[in-house]
Amino acid sequence: MLKNKIISAVITLIIGIFIIPLFIGSTYSIAYGIYGTAFTMVIAVIVSILIEKYSKNKNVIFMYIKHLLCALIFSLLFSLVNFNANTIKDTIYLASLMGSIYITIFVIFDYLLRSLNKSR
């Protein structure tokens, strides 16, 4: 289980390097994108393990919704940490959008890897 989540996080990190520049223009730095996303993926792996361990309903859709809610909460907290009165709406929108995209990629690859391991 942990191995699948780590592989999913690495795949999400690699794909994220190409996604972030679509939303952030000239101020984008690949190094900051990798560091920020890597930190986020560590948190995503830990939260994902906790969600799957303590979740009573193991339906894929419910699990995805739980992951998505956690990602949105983390995005909101990230937006509040980087608070600027002039750009708060844009920051919340951008962080929520990217958090949703990242967690969707993470959950898809985690599910695919789990399905692949079950079939073996």
N, CA, C and O atoms as CSV, one atom per row, in Angstrom:
chain,resi,resn,atom,element,x,y,z
A,1,MET,N,N,0.818,-1.189,0.000
A,1,MET,CA,C,0.000,0.000,0.000
A,1,MET,C,C,0.865,1.258,0.000
A,1,MET,O,O,0.628,2.176,-0.785
A,2,LEU,N,N,1.860,1.301,0.870
A,2,LEU,CA,C,2.723,2.470,0.939
A,2,LEU,C,C,3.525,2.641,-0.353
A,2,LEU,O,O,3.734,3.757,-0.828
A,3,LYS,N,N,3.966,1.517,-0.908
A,3,LYS,CA,C,4.751,1.566,-2.143
A,3,LYS,C,C,3.918,2.168,-3.278
A,3,LYS,O,O,4.416,3.000,-4.036
A,4,ASN,N,N,2.660,1.756,-3.399
A,4,ASN,CA,C,1.787,2.306,-4.443
A,4,ASN,C,C,1.589,3.806,-4.268
A,4,ASN,O,O,1.577,4.553,-5.246
A,5,LYS,N,N,1.436,4.242,-3.037
A,5,LYS,CA,C,1.206,5.657,-2.773
A,5,LYS,C,C,2.448,6.486,-3.072
A,5,LYS,O,O,2.346,7.600,-3.585
A,6,ILE,N,N,3.593,5.956,-2.758
A,6,ILE,CA,C,4.831,6.685,-3.050
A,6,ILE,C,C,5.051,6.770,-4.556
A,6,ILE,O,O,5.440,7.819,-5.068
A,7,ILE,N,N,4.807,5.682,-5.259
A,7,ILE,CA,C,4.935,5.703,-6.721
A,7,ILE,C,C,3.927,6.685,-7.322
A,7,ILE,O,O,4.264,7.429,-8.243
A,8,SER,N,N,2.703,6.692,-6.812
A,8,SER,CA,C,1.688,7.629,-7.289
A,8,SER,C,C,2.109,9.071,-7.026
A,8,SER,O,O,1.891,9.946,-7.863
A,9,ALA,N,N,2.711,9.318,-5.866
A,9,ALA,CA,C,3.172,10.662,-5.536
A,9,ALA,C,C,4.294,11.113,-6.473
A,9,ALA,O,O,4.325,12.268,-6.898
A,10,VAL,N,N,5.210,10.202,-6.790
A,10,VAL,CA,C,6.312,10.543,-7.702
A,10,VAL,C,C,5.770,10.830,-9.109
A,10,VAL,O,O,6.200,11.782,-9.760
A,11,ILE,N,N,4.841,10.016,-9.565
A,11,ILE,CA,C,4.237,10.243,-10.881
A,11,ILE,C,C,3.508,11.583,-10.894
A,11,ILE,O,O,3.612,12.335,-11.863
A,12,THR,N,N,2.776,11.884,-9.834
A,12,THR,CA,C,2.077,13.161,-9.734
A,12,THR,C,C,3.065,14.321,-9.731
A,12,THR,O,O,2.817,15.350,-10.359
A,13,LEU,N,N,4.167,14.163,-9.038
A,13,LEU,CA,C,5.203,15.197,-9.009
A,13,LEU,C,C,5.761,15.446,-10.404
A,13,LEU,O,O,5.942,16.594,-10.809
A,14,ILE,N,N,6.033,14.382,-11.130
A,14,ILE,CA,C,6.584,14.522,-12.489
A,14,ILE,C,C,5.569,15.180,-13.423
A,14,ILE,O,O,5.924,16.076,-14.189
A,15,ILE,N,N,4.328,14.748,-13.365
A,15,ILE,CA,C,3.292,15.344,-14.207
A,15,ILE,C,C,3.050,16.793,-13.791
A,15,ILE,O,O,2.805,17.654,-14.636
A,16,GLY,N,N,3.121,17.060,-12.486
A,16,GLY,CA,C,2.890,18.411,-11.976
A,16,GLY,C,C,3.900,19.421,-12.474
A,16,GLY,O,O,3.575,20.600,-12.620
A,17,ILE,N,N,5.114,18.985,-12.737
A,17,ILE,CA,C,6.129,19.894,-13.275
A,17,ILE,C,C,5.669,20.491,-14.600
A,17,ILE,O,O,6.012,21.625,-14.934
A,18,PHE,N,N,4.891,19.719,-15.349
A,18,PHE,CA,C,4.403,20.203,-16.640
A,18,PHE,C,C,3.061,20.919,-16.522
A,18,PHE,O,O,2.692,21.679,-17.418
A,19,ILE,N,N,2.323,20.691,-15.431
A,19,ILE,CA,C,1.018,21.317,-15.258
A,19,ILE,C,C,1.131,22.727,-14.686
A,19,ILE,O,O,0.423,23.632,-15.128
A,20,ILE,N,N,2.006,22.920,-13.717
A,20,ILE,CA,C,2.105,24.214,-13.038
A,20,ILE,C,C,2.347,25.371,-14.012
A,20,ILE,O,O,1.695,26.405,-13.866
A,21,PRO,N,N,3.234,25.257,-14.985
A,21,PRO,CA,C,3.447,26.404,-15.884
A,21,PRO,C,C,2.211,26.808,-16.688
A,21,PRO,O,O,2.155,27.926,-17.199
A,22,LEU,N,N,1.227,25.929,-16.810
A,22,LEU,CA,C,0.004,26.293,-17.517
A,22,LEU,C,C,-0.802,27.325,-16.743
A,22,LEU,O,O,-1.570,28.084,-17.335
A,23,PHE,N,N,-0.633,27.359,-15.417
A,23,PHE,CA,C,-1.406,28.259,-14.571
A,23,PHE,C,C,-0.607,29.451,-14.077
A,23,PHE,O,O,-1.169,30.514,-13.809
A,24,ILE,N,N,0.690,29.281,-13.956
A,24,ILE,CA,C,1.548,30.346,-13.452
A,24,ILE,C,C,2.486,30.744,-14.578
A,24,ILE,O,O,3.174,29.900,-15.151
A,25,GLY,N,N,2.508,32.007,-14.884
A,25,GLY,CA,C,3.275,32.499,-16.030
A,25,GLY,C,C,4.743,32.666,-15.754
A,25,GLY,O,O,5.433,31.710,-15.400
A,26,SER,N,N,5.218,33.870,-15.915
A,26,SER,CA,C,6.653,34.148,-15.889
A,26,SER,C,C,7.277,34.045,-14.502
A,26,SER,O,O,8.502,34.003,-14.391
A,27,THR,N,N,6.480,34.005,-13.455
A,27,THR,CA,C,7.041,33.931,-12.107
A,27,THR,C,C,7.335,32.501,-11.672
A,27,THR,O,O,7.768,32.282,-10.540
A,28,TYR,N,N,7.113,31.542,-12.532
A,28,TYR,CA,C,7.273,30.132,-12.167
A,28,TYR,C,C,8.738,29.740,-12.120
A,28,TYR,O,O,9.513,30.075,-13.015
A,29,SER,N,N,9.103,29.035,-11.075
A,29,SER,CA,C,10.431,28.461,-10.940
A,29,SER,C,C,10.265,26.956,-10.751
A,29,SER,O,O,9.541,26.514,-9.859
A,30,ILE,N,N,10.928,26.180,-11.581
A,30,ILE,CA,C,10.806,24.724,-11.490
A,30,ILE,C,C,11.249,24.236,-10.113
A,30,ILE,O,O,10.636,23.327,-9.555
A,31,ALA,N,N,12.293,24.822,-9.569
A,31,ALA,CA,C,12.779,24.394,-8.251
A,31,ALA,C,C,11.711,24.603,-7.184
A,31,ALA,O,O,11.469,23.709,-6.373
A,32,TYR,N,N,11.069,25.765,-7.171
A,32,TYR,CA,C,10.015,26.011,-6.183
A,32,TYR,C,C,8.828,25.086,-6.412
A,32,TYR,O,O,8.207,24.618,-5.457
A,33,GLY,N,N,8.514,24.824,-7.667
A,33,GLY,CA,C,7.410,23.921,-7.979
A,33,GLY,C,C,7.675,22.516,-7.481
A,33,GLY,O,O,6.781,21.867,-6.938
A,34,ILE,N,N,8.897,22.043,-7.662
A,34,ILE,CA,C,9.249,20.694,-7.209
A,34,ILE,C,C,9.253,20.629,-5.686
A,34,ILE,O,O,8.706,19.692,-5.105
A,35,TYR,N,N,9.867,21.622,-5.033
A,35,TYR,CA,C,9.920,21.591,-3.574
A,35,TYR,C,C,8.526,21.677,-2.964
A,35,TYR,O,O,8.196,20.916,-2.054
A,36,GLY,N,N,7.714,22.592,-3.458
A,36,GLY,CA,C,6.360,22.749,-2.929
A,36,GLY,C,C,5.508,21.527,-3.178
A,36,GLY,O,O,4.769,21.088,-2.296
A,37,THR,N,N,5.604,20.976,-4.368
A,37,THR,CA,C,4.816,19.803,-4.704
A,37,THR,C,C,5.310,18.577,-3.948
A,37,THR,O,O,4.500,17.754,-3.522
A,38,ALA,N,N,6.609,18.438,-3.772
A,38,ALA,CA,C,7.148,17.293,-3.030
A,38,ALA,C,C,6.662,17.321,-1.583
A,38,ALA,O,O,6.276,16.284,-1.043
A,39,PHE,N,N,6.677,18.484,-0.955
A,39,PHE,CA,C,6.162,18.618,0.409
A,39,PHE,C,C,4.685,18.259,0.458
A,39,PHE,O,O,4.234,17.569,1.372
A,40,THR,N,N,3.943,18.727,-0.523
A,40,THR,CA,C,2.515,18.443,-0.596
A,40,THR,C,C,2.265,16.955,-0.809
A,40,THR,O,O,1.332,16.399,-0.229
A,41,MET,N,N,3.073,16.311,-1.621
A,41,MET,CA,C,2.890,14.883,-1.876
A,41,MET,C,C,3.211,14.040,-0.641
A,41,MET,O,O,2.597,12.992,-0.440
A,42,VAL,N,N,4.149,14.470,0.179
A,42,VAL,CA,C,4.427,13.758,1.431
A,42,VAL,C,C,3.187,13.809,2.323
A,42,VAL,O,O,2.793,12.806,2.918
A,43,ILE,N,N,2.586,14.984,2.406
A,43,ILE,CA,C,1.360,15.128,3.193
A,43,ILE,C,C,0.239,14.305,2.564
A,43,ILE,O,O,-0.539,13.676,3.281
A,44,ALA,N,N,0.147,14.301,1.235
A,44,ALA,CA,C,-0.902,13.535,0.551
A,44,ALA,C,C,-0.763,12.038,0.820
A,44,ALA,O,O,-1.767,11.351,1.014
A,45,VAL,N,N,0.452,11.531,0.834
A,45,VAL,CA,C,0.667,10.108,1.107
A,45,VAL,C,C,0.227,9.771,2.531
A,45,VAL,O,O,-0.454,8.769,2.749
A,46,ILE,N,N,0.609,10.597,3.490
A,46,ILE,CA,C,0.241,10.342,4.884
A,46,ILE,C,C,-1.270,10.408,5.065
A,46,ILE,O,O,-1.861,9.524,5.685
A,47,VAL,N,N,-1.898,11.453,4.526
A,47,VAL,CA,C,-3.350,11.605,4.659
A,47,VAL,C,C,-4.076,10.482,3.929
A,47,VAL,O,O,-5.088,9.981,4.419
A,48,SER,N,N,-3.577,10.085,2.778
A,48,SER,CA,C,-4.205,9.008,2.015
A,48,SER,C,C,-4.168,7.685,2.779
A,48,SER,O,O,-5.146,6.936,2.785
A,49,ILE,N,N,-3.048,7.408,3.415
A,49,ILE,CA,C,-2.954,6.185,4.223
A,49,ILE,C,C,-3.954,6.238,5.379
A,49,ILE,O,O,-4.629,5.252,5.675
A,50,LEU,N,N,-4.040,7.390,6.021
A,50,LEU,CA,C,-4.992,7.533,7.131
A,50,LEU,C,C,-6.437,7.409,6.661
A,50,LEU,O,O,-7.256,6.776,7.327
A,51,ILE,N,N,-6.754,8.013,5.511
A,51,ILE,CA,C,-8.111,7.920,4.970
A,51,ILE,C,C,-8.468,6.464,4.685
A,51,ILE,O,O,-9.545,6.001,5.062
A,52,GLU,N,N,-7.572,5.751,4.026
A,52,GLU,CA,C,-7.868,4.366,3.667
A,52,GLU,C,C,-7.881,3.436,4.886
A,52,GLU,O,O,-8.601,2.438,4.899
A,53,LYS,N,N,-7.102,3.757,5.884
A,53,LYS,CA,C,-7.061,2.905,7.074
A,53,LYS,C,C,-8.328,3.050,7.914
A,53,LYS,O,O,-8.862,2.058,8.409
A,54,TYR,N,N,-8.811,4.283,8.075
A,54,TYR,CA,C,-9.934,4.532,8.977
A,54,TYR,C,C,-11.274,4.707,8.272
A,54,TYR,O,O,-12.279,4.973,8.932
A,55,SER,N,N,-11.313,4.567,6.983
A,55,SER,CA,C,-12.559,4.740,6.244
A,55,SER,C,C,-13.395,3.467,6.321
A,55,SER,O,O,-12.899,2.368,6.073
A,56,LYS,N,N,-14.667,3.631,6.666
A,56,LYS,CA,C,-15.561,2.473,6.737
A,56,LYS,C,C,-16.092,2.109,5.360
A,56,LYS,O,O,-16.301,0.932,5.065
A,57,ASN,N,N,-16.308,3.098,4.524
A,57,ASN,CA,C,-16.815,2.868,3.174
A,57,ASN,C,C,-15.629,2.888,2.214
A,57,ASN,O,O,-14.980,3.922,2.056
A,58,LYS,N,N,-15.345,1.770,1.579
A,58,LYS,CA,C,-14.175,1.641,0.699
A,58,LYS,C,C,-14.511,1.866,-0.779
A,58,LYS,O,O,-13.725,1.500,-1.653
A,59,ASN,N,N,-15.662,2.459,-1.060
A,59,ASN,CA,C,-16.050,2.757,-2.432
A,59,ASN,C,C,-15.070,3.773,-3.027
A,59,ASN,O,O,-14.675,4.727,-2.356
A,60,VAL,N,N,-14.685,3.568,-4.270
A,60,VAL,CA,C,-13.689,4.411,-4.925
A,60,VAL,C,C,-14.144,5.867,-4.984
A,60,VAL,O,O,-13.344,6.774,-4.749
A,61,ILE,N,N,-15.405,6.099,-5.291
A,61,ILE,CA,C,-15.914,7.468,-5.410
A,61,ILE,C,C,-15.865,8.172,-4.052
A,61,ILE,O,O,-15.450,9.328,-3.973
A,62,PHE,N,N,-16.279,7.495,-2.995
A,62,PHE,CA,C,-16.229,8.092,-1.663
A,62,PHE,C,C,-14.798,8.360,-1.224
A,62,PHE,O,O,-14.511,9.379,-0.596
A,63,MET,N,N,-13.920,7.454,-1.555
A,63,MET,CA,C,-12.509,7.647,-1.209
A,63,MET,C,C,-11.944,8.862,-1.949
A,63,MET,O,O,-11.195,9.652,-1.375
A,64,TYR,N,N,-12.308,9.005,-3.225
A,64,TYR,CA,C,-11.851,10.161,-4.001
A,64,TYR,C,C,-12.395,11.456,-3.405
A,64,TYR,O,O,-11.664,12.441,-3.301
A,65,ILE,N,N,-13.657,11.466,-3.017
A,65,ILE,CA,C,-14.258,12.667,-2.435
A,65,ILE,C,C,-13.549,13.032,-1.128
A,65,ILE,O,O,-13.311,14.210,-0.862
A,66,LYS,N,N,-13.215,12.043,-0.321
A,66,LYS,CA,C,-12.491,12.307,0.928
A,66,LYS,C,C,-11.107,12.883,0.640
A,66,LYS,O,O,-10.674,13.826,1.303
A,67,HIS,N,N,-10.413,12.316,-0.349
A,67,HIS,CA,C,-9.105,12.844,-0.732
A,67,HIS,C,C,-9.243,14.282,-1.247
A,67,HIS,O,O,-8.436,15.150,-0.912
A,68,LEU,N,N,-10.262,14.520,-2.054
A,68,LEU,CA,C,-10.474,15.847,-2.629
A,68,LEU,C,C,-10.777,16.876,-1.543
A,68,LEU,O,O,-10.259,17.992,-1.590
A,69,LEU,N,N,-11.601,16.519,-0.575
A,69,LEU,CA,C,-11.901,17.438,0.531
A,69,LEU,C,C,-10.645,17.771,1.327
A,69,LEU,O,O,-10.431,18.925,1.698
A,70,CYS,N,N,-9.824,16.776,1.589
A,70,CYS,CA,C,-8.564,17.031,2.296
A,70,CYS,C,C,-7.641,17.930,1.479
A,70,CYS,O,O,-6.982,18.809,2.034
A,71,ALA,N,N,-7.591,17.719,0.174
A,71,ALA,CA,C,-6.762,18.558,-0.695
A,71,ALA,C,C,-7.262,19.997,-0.695
A,71,ALA,O,O,-6.460,20.931,-0.679
A,72,LEU,N,N,-8.569,20.182,-0.714
A,72,LEU,CA,C,-9.122,21.537,-0.705
A,72,LEU,C,C,-8.869,22.229,0.631
A,72,LEU,O,O,-8.598,23.430,0.667
A,73,ILE,N,N,-8.955,21.483,1.723
A,73,ILE,CA,C,-8.640,22.062,3.034
A,73,ILE,C,C,-7.169,22.469,3.095
A,73,ILE,O,O,-6.839,23.551,3.580
A,74,PHE,N,N,-6.289,21.600,2.601
A,74,PHE,CA,C,-4.861,21.924,2.577
A,74,PHE,C,C,-4.604,23.135,1.681
A,74,PHE,O,O,-3.782,23.987,2.020
A,75,SER,N,N,-5.289,23.220,0.554
A,75,SER,CA,C,-5.130,24.363,-0.348
A,75,SER,C,C,-5.582,25.658,0.318
A,75,SER,O,O,-4.949,26.702,0.162
A,76,LEU,N,N,-6.678,25.580,1.057
A,76,LEU,CA,C,-7.165,26.758,1.777
A,76,LEU,C,C,-6.162,27.192,2.839
A,76,LEU,O,O,-5.888,28.384,2.981
A,77,LEU,N,N,-5.615,26.240,3.582
A,77,LEU,CA,C,-4.596,26.576,4.580
A,77,LEU,C,C,-3.363,27.185,3.933
A,77,LEU,O,O,-2.788,28.138,4.459
A,78,PHE,N,N,-2.954,26.638,2.791
A,78,PHE,CA,C,-1.822,27.191,2.052
A,78,PHE,C,C,-2.116,28.624,1.614
A,78,PHE,O,O,-1.237,29.484,1.670
A,79,SER,N,N,-3.338,28.879,1.184
A,79,SER,CA,C,-3.720,30.226,0.757
A,79,SER,C,C,-3.680,31.207,1.920
A,79,SER,O,O,-3.289,32.361,1.749
A,80,LEU,N,N,-4.081,30.754,3.095
A,80,LEU,CA,C,-4.069,31.636,4.260
A,80,LEU,C,C,-2.653,31.923,4.752
A,80,LEU,O,O,-2.376,33.002,5.275
A,81,VAL,N,N,-1.760,30.948,4.579
A,81,VAL,CA,C,-0.366,31.163,4.975
A,81,VAL,C,C,0.276,32.214,4.071
A,81,VAL,O,O,1.068,33.036,4.532
A,82,ASN,N,N,-0.063,32.186,2.801
A,82,ASN,CA,C,0.464,33.155,1.836
A,82,ASN,C,C,-0.507,34.314,1.651
A,82,ASN,O,O,-0.759,34.742,0.524
A,83,PHE,N,N,-1.047,34.817,2.741
A,83,PHE,CA,C,-2.099,35.822,2.682
A,83,PHE,C,C,-1.572,37.158,2.186
A,83,PHE,O,O,-0.576,37.685,2.682
A,84,ASN,N,N,-2.269,37.686,1.194
A,84,ASN,CA,C,-2.048,39.030,0.691
A,84,ASN,C,C,-3.432,39.567,0.340
A,84,ASN,O,O,-4.134,38.972,-0.477
A,85,ALA,N,N,-3.825,40.664,0.936
A,85,ALA,CA,C,-5.188,41.188,0.777
A,85,ALA,C,C,-5.527,41.476,-0.683
A,85,ALA,O,O,-6.691,41.385,-1.075
A,86,ASN,N,N,-4.547,41.815,-1.475
A,86,ASN,CA,C,-4.804,42.164,-2.878
A,86,ASN,C,C,-5.022,40.947,-3.762
A,86,ASN,O,O,-5.713,41.036,-4.777
A,87,THR,N,N,-4.443,39.814,-3.392
A,87,THR,CA,C,-4.497,38.643,-4.273
A,87,THR,C,C,-5.117,37.416,-3.629
A,87,THR,O,O,-4.927,36.306,-4.126
A,88,ILE,N,N,-5.851,37.583,-2.540
A,88,ILE,CA,C,-6.357,36.419,-1.814
A,88,ILE,C,C,-7.329,35.594,-2.659
A,88,ILE,O,O,-7.300,34.365,-2.597
A,89,LYS,N,N,-8.180,36.241,-3.439
A,89,LYS,CA,C,-9.135,35.494,-4.266
A,89,LYS,C,C,-8.414,34.663,-5.325
A,89,LYS,O,O,-8.745,33.500,-5.553
A,90,ASP,N,N,-7.431,35.277,-5.962
A,90,ASP,CA,C,-6.668,34.550,-6.975
A,90,ASP,C,C,-5.874,33.406,-6.370
A,90,ASP,O,O,-5.778,32.330,-6.960
A,91,THR,N,N,-5.306,33.637,-5.194
A,91,THR,CA,C,-4.514,32.606,-4.536
A,91,THR,C,C,-5.387,31.422,-4.135
A,91,THR,O,O,-5.000,30.271,-4.335
A,92,ILE,N,N,-6.557,31.696,-3.572
A,92,ILE,CA,C,-7.459,30.609,-3.180
A,92,ILE,C,C,-7.915,29.834,-4.409
A,92,ILE,O,O,-7.940,28.604,-4.397
A,93,TYR,N,N,-8.277,30.554,-5.470
A,93,TYR,CA,C,-8.717,29.892,-6.700
A,93,TYR,C,C,-7.609,29.024,-7.286
A,93,TYR,O,O,-7.839,27.864,-7.627
A,94,LEU,N,N,-6.426,29.579,-7.401
A,94,LEU,CA,C,-5.308,28.851,-8.010
A,94,LEU,C,C,-4.893,27.655,-7.157
A,94,LEU,O,O,-4.652,26.572,-7.690
A,95,ALA,N,N,-4.808,27.837,-5.847
A,95,ALA,CA,C,-4.419,26.727,-4.972
A,95,ALA,C,C,-5.467,25.625,-4.977
A,95,ALA,O,O,-5.123,24.443,-4.977
A,96,SER,N,N,-6.738,25.999,-4.982
A,96,SER,CA,C,-7.814,24.990,-5.022
A,96,SER,C,C,-7.809,24.238,-6.345
A,96,SER,O,O,-7.978,23.019,-6.370
A,97,LEU,N,N,-7.618,24.951,-7.429
A,97,LEU,CA,C,-7.590,24.319,-8.746
A,97,LEU,C,C,-6.422,23.354,-8.857
A,97,LEU,O,O,-6.594,22.214,-9.288
A,98,MET,N,N,-5.243,23.798,-8.472
A,98,MET,CA,C,-4.072,22.930,-8.586
A,98,MET,C,C,-4.147,21.773,-7.603
A,98,MET,O,O,-3.741,20.659,-7.935
A,99,GLY,N,N,-4.662,22.015,-6.392
A,99,GLY,CA,C,-4.830,20.933,-5.427
A,99,GLY,C,C,-5.786,19.876,-5.937
A,99,GLY,O,O,-5.557,18.682,-5.744
A,100,SER,N,N,-6.864,20.307,-6.589
A,100,SER,CA,C,-7.832,19.359,-7.157
A,100,SER,C,C,-7.211,18.541,-8.278
A,100,SER,O,O,-7.440,17.335,-8.376
A,101,ILE,N,N,-6.432,19.195,-9.119
A,101,ILE,CA,C,-5.785,18.491,-10.227
A,101,ILE,C,C,-4.771,17.476,-9.693
A,101,ILE,O,O,-4.735,16.327,-10.134
A,102,TYR,N,N,-3.954,17.917,-8.743
A,102,TYR,CA,C,-2.927,17.036,-8.198
A,102,TYR,C,C,-3.527,15.829,-7.503
A,102,TYR,O,O,-3.060,14.707,-7.698
A,103,ILE,N,N,-4.566,16.047,-6.685
A,103,ILE,CA,C,-5.133,14.913,-5.955
A,103,ILE,C,C,-5.853,13.968,-6.906
A,103,ILE,O,O,-5.889,12.762,-6.666
A,104,THR,N,N,-6.425,14.498,-7.980
A,104,THR,CA,C,-7.068,13.639,-8.964
A,104,THR,C,C,-6.037,12.732,-9.643
A,104,THR,O,O,-6.269,11.534,-9.807
A,105,ILE,N,N,-4.917,13.303,-10.028
A,105,ILE,CA,C,-3.844,12.509,-10.639
A,105,ILE,C,C,-3.340,11.466,-9.643
A,105,ILE,O,O,-3.149,10.301,-9.995
A,106,PHE,N,N,-3.128,11.891,-8.406
A,106,PHE,CA,C,-2.629,10.990,-7.362
A,106,PHE,C,C,-3.578,9.818,-7.141
A,106,PHE,O,O,-3.143,8.668,-7.094
A,107,VAL,N,N,-4.866,10.102,-7.004
A,107,VAL,CA,C,-5.845,9.043,-6.739
A,107,VAL,C,C,-5.980,8.101,-7.938
A,107,VAL,O,O,-6.106,6.890,-7.761
A,108,ILE,N,N,-5.954,8.645,-9.144
A,108,ILE,CA,C,-6.058,7.801,-10.343
A,108,ILE,C,C,-4.894,6.815,-10.402
A,108,ILE,O,O,-5.102,5.619,-10.607
A,109,PHE,N,N,-3.683,7.307,-10.224
A,109,PHE,CA,C,-2.531,6.405,-10.306
A,109,PHE,C,C,-2.486,5.441,-9.131
A,109,PHE,O,O,-2.074,4.292,-9.293
A,110,ASP,N,N,-2.903,5.886,-7.955
A,110,ASP,CA,C,-2.969,4.979,-6.811
A,110,ASP,C,C,-3.962,3.856,-7.073
A,110,ASP,O,O,-3.681,2.693,-6.780
A,111,TYR,N,N,-5.110,4.197,-7.618
A,111,TYR,CA,C,-6.127,3.187,-7.935
A,111,TYR,C,C,-5.639,2.236,-9.030
A,111,TYR,O,O,-5.841,1.025,-8.937
A,112,LEU,N,N,-4.996,2.786,-10.067
A,112,LEU,CA,C,-4.483,1.934,-11.148
A,112,LEU,C,C,-3.408,0.974,-10.639
A,112,LEU,O,O,-3.398,-0.200,-11.009
A,113,LEU,N,N,-2.516,1.463,-9.801
A,113,LEU,CA,C,-1.468,0.595,-9.253
A,113,LEU,C,C,-2.055,-0.472,-8.336
A,113,LEU,O,O,-1.607,-1.618,-8.339
A,114,ARG,N,N,-3.052,-0.092,-7.559
A,114,ARG,CA,C,-3.702,-1.080,-6.684
A,114,ARG,C,C,-4.400,-2.153,-7.505
A,114,ARG,O,O,-4.324,-3.338,-7.179
A,115,SER,N,N,-5.079,-1.741,-8.572
A,115,SER,CA,C,-5.761,-2.695,-9.449
A,115,SER,C,C,-4.755,-3.610,-10.145
A,115,SER,O,O,-4.999,-4.807,-10.301
A,116,LEU,N,N,-3.639,-3.047,-10.556
A,116,LEU,CA,C,-2.590,-3.830,-11.212
A,116,LEU,C,C,-2.006,-4.865,-10.249
A,116,LEU,O,O,-1.763,-6.008,-10.638
A,117,ASN,N,N,-1.787,-4.475,-9.021
A,117,ASN,CA,C,-1.237,-5.413,-8.025
A,117,ASN,C,C,-2.223,-6.507,-7.668
A,117,ASN,O,O,-1.812,-7.637,-7.405
A,118,LYS,N,N,-3.513,-6.205,-7.652
A,118,LYS,CA,C,-4.527,-7.228,-7.361
A,118,LYS,C,C,-4.615,-8.251,-8.474
A,118,LYS,O,O,-4.868,-9.429,-8.221
A,119,SER,N,N,-4.407,-7.805,-9.715
A,119,SER,CA,C,-4.534,-8.725,-10.843
A,119,SER,C,C,-3.334,-9.664,-10.950
A,119,SER,O,O,-3.402,-10.680,-11.642
A,120,ARG,N,N,-2.260,-9.339,-10.283
A,120,ARG,CA,C,-1.064,-10.198,-10.345
A,120,ARG,C,C,-1.165,-11.344,-9.410
A,120,ARG,O,O,-0.248,-12.162,-9.336
